[in-house]
Amino acid sequence: MHVVAIQLDTVWEDKDDSHARAAALIERAAPPPGALMVLPEMFATGFSMAVERIAEGPDGPTHRFLADAACRHRAWMLGGVVARHADGRGLNQALLVSPDGREAARYTKLHPFSFAGEPRHYAAGEEVVVVGCGEARLAPFVCYDLRFPEAFRVAARRGATVLVVIANWPSARVEHWLALLAGRAIENQAFVIGVNRCGSDPRVDYPGRSLVVDPHGRVLADAGSGEGAIAVDLDLAELMTYRKAFPALADMRADLVPDLRQG
């Protein structure tokens, strides 16, 4: 499976400019048909609490941008969008669009970032999502979710082979980002794709450092600190051979890995 991580310096609360930047990076990456293209959390706006300004419906501009890019390149597109909860707060989501432009999955961030006041503006999701994406079983997560390994364990239990974390992860804690991405890959015997933004918003600096990590914790690609794209071919057949040869997931205790759908 060919994967392209797009590391973007988002233009604060400006969807048109951010979409244009993302489109240029996607064109430069020239993904082959069937590839998976991944953009950061809230890639069109930055990590904004202004839900009333940035939230979109199911046919909003960011959804259309992802659908159009998917159709144009005949590729899977995954990126961050903001929707509305019934209580008026936002939903910080990862949207997966198939190569024919249709919505394939929509995941809502399970853990709004309390340190930054996100729960006051965004409602938490309730469901780990695992979906077929080409030959992969893909589970998307968003930023702060990375600190909660139990959610990733549920995804592994449901057969996920590729774990994707889209983020606006700050420079102040970049060491945590790097270590946790490797940890999630090793413990779940899965490929991990971590796609972070770079640059800065009005309050926070971002380091970039988007990574693709293999199931042994080895970094296959590192985007560094600036705008750009990294591309990797994931050998999913080799992953299944490794899982069979070293069947650690089979020793997982189901009684200690709750299914989040059942609380």
N, C-alpha and C positions, 0 to 999 in steps of 0.2 A: 504494500500500500504506500503510495507516494503522499507525503505530508508536507505542507508548506505553512510555516508559522510567520504571520505578518506582524512585525513589531512597529507600532504606530506612535507618533507624537500627536496625540489628539488635540484638536483645536477646541478650546473650552466652550461648551454649550453651542457649538456651531456645526450642525449636522452637514450642511452643504460642503463646507471646507473639509471636514473630517472624511466624508464620503469620497471627495475628490482625491485626498491624500491616499486613502486606502485603495482606491481604484488604480492609481498610478503604480503603487507597490505591487498590486496583483498583476497588472499587465507586465511589469518588469519581470516578475517571477515566472510568467508563462507556464502555468500549471498544465500538465497533460490531462486528458479526459479521465475522469474517475478519481482524480486527486482529492485530498481533503485540505481545504484552505481554512486556517484558523486566525481570527482577529481577537483583540483583547476584550475584556469586560468594558461595557459602556463605551465602545470604541468611537461612537459618533458624537459623544458629548463630554467625556470625562466623568469622574466619580462625583456627580452633582447630586445634591439633595433637593434640587428644585423640580420635584416630580411634576408639578403643574405645567412646567415649561417643556419638559423633555419626554414625557410619557407618550406612547403611541398605541394605536389600535392595531389589529392584526394585519391591516393593509397600510401601515404607516411607512414613512420614507425609508427607515433603516431596514425594515422587513423587505421592502421593494428593492432596495439596494442589494441585499444579500441574494434575493431571488434572481434579479437580473444578472448578477455576476455568476451565479451558479449556471444559469442557462447559457450565458455567453461562453463560458469555459468548459461547460459540461462536467463540472466539478461539484463536490460537496462544499458547502460554505457553513462555517460555524462562527458566530460572533455575538457580542453582548447587545441586548436591547432592553428597554424599560417599558413595561406595561403597567396597567392599573389593577389594583386589588379592589374588591367590592367595598372595602372600608375607606376607600379614597387614597390610601397609601400606594406607593409604587411596588412593582415586582421587578427585581433585578434578575434578568434572565439570560440564559444562553440559548440561542435559536440555531437549530440545525436545519439547513435547506438542502434538498436533494438536487442532483444534476438537472432535473427537469423543472426546477424552480418551486417545487412544492415543499411545504413545511413537513419535515420528517420527525422532529422532536422539539419540545420546548421545556427547558429545565429552569426552575426557580431556585435561586440561591437559598440554601437551607439555613445558613448562619449569617444574617446581617451583622455588620461589623459594629458591635456596641461601643468600642473604644472611640469611634468617630460619630456616634449618634445615629448610625444608619437605621436601627429598628424604629426610631421615631418617624421615619419617612418611608421605609420599605418593610413590607410584610415578609415573613419567612416562608420559604417553600416547605412542602410536606413529603416530597417524593424523590427518591433516588431514581434516575432515569438511565436505562440501558437500552440501546437501540442498534439495530443493524445499520452499518455504514460501509458499503462495499463488502469486503471480506472481513471487516472488523466488527467486534461488538464494542460499541463506544459508550462511555459514560462521561457526560460533561459535568464540571463543577465550576464554581465561581469564587476566586480569590480566597477570602477568609475560610471557606470550606476546607482549604488545604490543611488547616490546623486540627481537623477532626477526623482521625483515621477510621473511626467506626463507620462513617458514611462510605468511604472508599471500600471498606471490607464488605459492606452490603453489595456494592457494585461487583466486586470480585466473586462473591457468592452467586450472583446472578449471571456470571459468565463473561464479564467485561474483560476485554483484552487490551483496549486502549483507553486510558484515563486522560481526559483533557481538562486543564485548569486555565481558565481565562481570568485575567487579573488587572487591577491597578494597584500593584504591590509597591510600597514606598522604598526609597533608597535606604532609609534608616534601619530596615530589617531585611536587607537583601540576603544576608547570610542564612536567615531562616528559610527564605524562599528556596534557595539552592539546596539546602539540606533536606527540607521536607519533600521536595519533588523527588529526590533520589530515594528517600525513605518509602514513599508511597509506591514507587516502582518495585523496589526490592521486596517489600512485604506482601505485595499483591501479585508478584510475578507477571507484571504487565508493562507495556510501554506507557510512558507518561509524557504528555506534551504540555508544557507550561508556557503560555503566551501572555506576556506582560506588556504594558505600555512603556514608553520612554518619555523624556522631556519633563515638563512640569505643568501643574495647574496653579490656581491662585494661592494654594496653601502648601503643596507637597511636591517634592522632587521624586522622580521615578527612574530606576536604574536600567530598565530594559531587562537584559539577561534572560530572554526567552530561551528555553531549553527543550531539547528532545532527549529523553533518558531511556535507556534500555532496561530490561527486567533485572539486570545485574547491578543497576545503579550507575552504569557508565554513561557519560554524556556523549551523545552522538552528534549534537550540534548546539552551539551557543551563539545567540544573536548579538552579544556584546551590548553596548550602551546606546547605540544610535538607531535611527529608523532603518528598516531593511527587512529582508526575509531570509529565513533558513529553510532548506529543503532536505528531507531525508526519506529514504525508502525503508519502510518497516517490514521485516521478514516475519510475518505472522505464522507461517508454517514452522519456522525455527522456534518461535515462542512456544508453540504447542508441543514440539519435541522436548524442549527444556522442561515444561511443566510435567510431561510424562516421565522424564528421566529423574526429576527431583520433585516429587508430588507433595510439596509442602501444603498446598491449598486443600488437599484431601484430608489433612489433619486438623483443619479448622473446626473448632467446636461450635456447632450451630446454636447451642444454648447460650453462648457468649456473644453471638453476632445477631442482634435483634433485627427483624425486618421492620424498617421504619414505617412501612404502610400500616403496621399493626401497633405502632407506638413503641 
